[in-house]
């Protein structure tokens, strides 16, 4: 069994606490930079978990200086590469995800081949679900559209097939909503990060897995999870071969359900998530409706009525302009394929005018008018 010596130091004038690791882990040296005013001690597992929790909080609050992230990332991945510390993987990876909220953290992760380590944990059958979920959280963080440095992660592209395969498997086997959310969020970001990921997902029956998960409240239990699912579906719908799979899995019915997503609490974040679900469901429907069979199915399922209600009733879409635009676009796509499926009055106001004119008409509607 290896030993782990952790250096903890507090610099009161700077107002932060951080941690790095030294010592011998089964022969692998672990070193850190700058241990001025430090106290070194051999820690128990519980103490180390507590320290990592503190570092996670500091990273979340953005109070770990840039020049201190390198030692932390090196130390944490040293832990994740040692089998004898497998019980600490989830805690270490949660800390890595927090550090990677800043781009300097992502650069340090890339320098220590962190992507390969994440891929190993995700694909290793002996890895427990908690560790794989936290590895998914790191992937979601480093592929976030808010970062720019991810374009330089060549090692991610090399491991992408393995990572995507492991993530969709995690979505299929997730034991709870949190695990599904982390795995699906990583997949959603990856579909933006590289278009090849969409082709890989189709080969892995992702449409079936994701639509099936939507019927399982143990896995998909919040608007946040539904947001990730419909994001992936929207990106997959760019590919022509997605439409037949969605039809086979009764995905149009599920999209119509998602168009009716409403918050269960007054939480602003939940309300915003519901808006994103509605918007992306409409975008997905519009993209898929390029396929005539999808358009006919949507008409038969009375999709125009739901879209029209969202357009004409601001409360149904939480007064969201983005939802309105997406619904108008979906309605026009359906009308182009099946013009007889739209009532003349609706066609006159919502289809025939320029999109901007229909938008202005609907955005200025009062509930009493409807």
Order of alpha helices (4+ residues) and beta strands (2+ residues): beta-beta-beta-beta-alpha-alpha-alpha-alpha-alpha-alpha-alpha-alpha-alpha-alpha-alpha-alpha-alpha-alpha-alpha-alpha-alpha-alpha
